[in-house]
Amino acid sequence: MDISRRRLIGAAGVTGAALGLFSAGLSSGSAWAAPRYEDDPYRLGVASGDPAADGFVLWTRLAPDPLAVDSRGGMPERKVAVEWQVATDERFRHVVRHGRAWAVPELAHSVHAEVHGLRPGREYFYRFRTGGAISPVGRARTAPAPHGHGGWASDVSFAFASCQCWYEGFYTAYRHMANEDLDFVAFLGDYLYEGGVGANAGVRNMRLDPSYQRETYTLAEYRNRYALTKLDTDLQAAHAAFAWIVTWDDHEIENNWARDTAQIDKDGFPDDDIAAFRARKARAAQAYYEHQPLRLPQKPRGDRMRLYRRLNFGSVLDLHVLDTRSYRDDQVGGDGTKPGYDKERREKSRTMLGAQQERWLLNGAGRSHATWNVLANQTLVSQVDQDPNPDVLSSGLDMWDGYTAARDRLLTGFYQRGVNNPVVITGDIHRSVVSDLRLDFDNPKSPTVGTEFAGTSISSGKDGAAMDKVGRDWMTEGVNPHLKWHNAQRGYTRVRLNHRELRADYRVLPFVTKPDAPVETAASFVVQAGRPGAQQL
């Protein structure tokens, strides 16, 4: 089959149909029979993702020159065979699965190898080999056996994180996370930021090509921004230590985008041109897939990418991974303080998830037999009045506060279906918040449906503080009585859950604008199964 690579990729990147072919190893480039690399081809590290009871997906990208401006990573326009191995021991004396995948130039020589046939609830080690070069060793755990198949996990542990602006802070939090005892990591969005990195790359003080100074629009620019991000050794350590479950938020494409709508206009991008924005989304989606440990069902089809999905961890946990960007209505205008905007945000037809994802979530959670139903969600579900003045209602219109009918359908749906122990984990807001999820936030006697644990950023927003003005406003007595705790330091959240309780530990760093910060637990909360609402320990 004669396929023109340039014709297939075009200005918007790979088409949906072609991407599937390239994922299977089809390429216009001939095979490189005996590859030899001028530098280590695994400089972007290794990763695994989406663990199941019988396996996971393995990822790497061959890039001996990761920051090459042409985004080829120092690789030729040829496809390369990459061998992968999975073993029960770190020295690979007992290899239990192995195979070969093609790294093709059309997908930036990335590799996505889906591994099956492993035993549930076990730790495995993996690596890649090509042209005599051997990758670092990664580690991943399979999920416990599904409920009703002889598997019973006594506990599950994971960490969740979000918002890792490369030029605003160091990723020291990941170094600490890599030393935790976890089953997986949930990443809730803003893996990169689309804006230029600035002179001297912000706090990193690193000289880069001028192409890194401008906002990302082209496929090459998105690829290179991921390469820059993934060169961080602390991030590589956390990827190598655990399987990751990823979803995106806005900055993987553009700040505050909604469905087919761009929110800002700079560098000449026509934000009112839907076709142009969809083309940009397609390029961003392709680069996202190329750099994340995602399975084939998550591969993009043009600008469409199905990232919402459900992962089962035995009888303990069903994890519902959401996408709150791709299907939402556009944000209402203004700053949220004018009466007209308050009426508009309460329109019954407004959606955050889209009709199909909303049905999928409510029906799936309603049928779940797991003890805990956890939603991996992007932005704050809880109502937050951001102005302590009782005469002013100020709402965050990019959050679920801008989509109150959708939030009502979500929480009422959980309540009416009797969903087992709903818990929401949230990113986006660069601060940590613990909140009761009530059927009616304006009525303190309203039933508590579940609990929300919002986590802070890894580095976005630079150094934080335990309390800041935003936190003082939010936590003013009587303003948001359902909010139980607030902290604006950087870090991640560790979660441990079993059939009796869920415990969340907020792990924070005193600074991120310089490396080597220590970590400590700022606060811990527990939710008892069958008793919604968090209690501080």
C-alpha angles and dihedrals in degrees: 000000000000110000124174107225093201092051092050096047098041123161094312099049128249118350118239094253094045093049090059090052092048090048087058091054101264111143140160088227119088120242118273098227099190109020120195120184130209090214138010107303091205097064090126092057131225134284144182130206152180098028118210130182091266103035151315141239120271123213140191138143125216106230119146088170101034098177098047104145092230087062092233091117093227092300127131125240090265134101119248131206112231121193120211131195134193119198139173091231134051093238092054096236089138109043110183101175134021139163148148131259131184121239105206129192091231088068097039090261091290121157128215111180116179111210123204137171098057126133119261122255095014136128118238137179127220141186142171132229132195133157092352093307117121122201128228113275118259130198130214138167125219118230121259117269114280118269109275095025098093095272123122118171113200092203144357126206131192143152127226128205143164145175109046106176101189098207097044099058149353121266095235090134089071092056089058092042091055089061094055123100101245140154094211146336124243113208112197103194149289094082086163138006121238098215125095115279093233131228113326088004094275115269091354092072092208128148112233138174113275089249088075091058095069133066117276118254108137127070090245091053093050091047092050093048089055090047091052091050095046094051087076106109095209091055089047090053093054092047091050093047100054144014111260128217108203139189131167136240126187109298094063082076112006138326114282097349116169123199103304096347128102117208104202137043120209139129088033097294110151102231092185093057107093094188092053092048092049089052089053090049090052091055092046092047092052092051090047091054092045091057104038133073094247130149124238094263087065095053111120124252101207106302093343120094126170104219098154110097142140128243124192125214103189118275092323106066143020110189114204109198112205136201108205096173109054099058106026127115116250117276116264114249132259133030097297097254100098120089093232092059091049090057092047095051089054095056107135094225095058116113136195099183103028122243097277097049091044092055091045091053099045095042093045095047090045091056095043118120094189118115092236132037109197123187116210096211135173110217136024117293096185120091111253124186100203096195119070090206104106090214093058126068110197116181132186099240095194089057127070086277085077090055104044097158090054090050091049091052090049098050096036089049091054091047096048094045093048092233111196112255104324114209125176122207112197140187134177103079100081092229138077121249133171116202144169112237107224131189088231115021091193092060114065089197092057115116117271107235100183147323133271123210109190114192131209128240128278091228111332113123093027118242114005136196135226088248132015137168093277090052093048090051093048094045097045107133113268096009100092106004093173091063110094105179143006136192130167101196121114126256141081140280126247118207128193121181139174136163092288107042149355119227125195121195117193107217111197140180126216092223143003103181088087128034133256101043117167121237131228138172108256095187142344129213134187133203118198116221109257093018111085117209131065127259121203116234 
